[in-house]
């Protein structure tokens, strides 16, 4: 038994799907994950930049209640995973390799792979490098060409602060750790604010000065079925990027969210569409 994965006491398997926290080593670093539910039909979810796997817990629980085994992963530099301070550790291809390593660790041959923002782009990378491992893609808020300027304006000051004013980053993290845990979205926010300046700077540098996503010429060759979710009013995740991605992918469905936070604050509609899409990927 994996010592990082707690055993389930007899008789505890009730109506609520089981949840198991675990970790594994890849590339000399520890990566953390949580499993929701059980069974052969697997969904893997990765998070946005500087967020943690906690952001996908409500969706994971909903999909697990529908009979899927869902695994949420903290990519390197995020959440409970290790956070090295060198920028060369952080790139979309490396994040894709970590996602595939998770499948290998859990003995999963194929899965529906999805994510939000950074995680959406990671899912695309996985489909490029290992299409035989991917049954479907759930791509929420992808970050493509139209987002570059807004992304630099948003994250450039954070990179500057992490490099040149690290005491401010440490102070914010210390305050975040004082906030009591227990509320899903308060916990997500405090996870995001609890950064280490060296690792934060390395992460932002590695991601924004590397390959953000597969180029358009490559995206057109992704034959994996995909559900693309986009919304208006968010320059970091432009509606045009989601729309053009849905046009690029040969087998894509496009869903327009009512706002950037619909899946978080009013999840019923989008969760239902995601579950239905996953069901189609598995022939339900």
Buried (B, 14 or more C-beta within 10 A) or exposed (E): EEEEBEEEEEEEEEEEBBBBBBBBEBEEBBBBBBBBBBEEBBBBBBBBBBBBBBBBBBBBBBBBBBBBBBBBBBBBBBBBBBBBBEBEBBBBBBBBBBBBBBBEBBEBEBBBBBBBBBBBBBBBBBBBBBEEBBBBBBBBBBBBBBBBEBBEEEBEEBBEBBBEEBEEBBEBBEEBEEBEEEEEEEBBBBBBBBBBBBBBBBBBBBBBEBEBBBEEEBBEEBEBBBBBBBBBEBEBBBBEBBBBBBBBBEEBBBBEBEEBEBBBEEBEEBBEBBBBBBBBBBEE
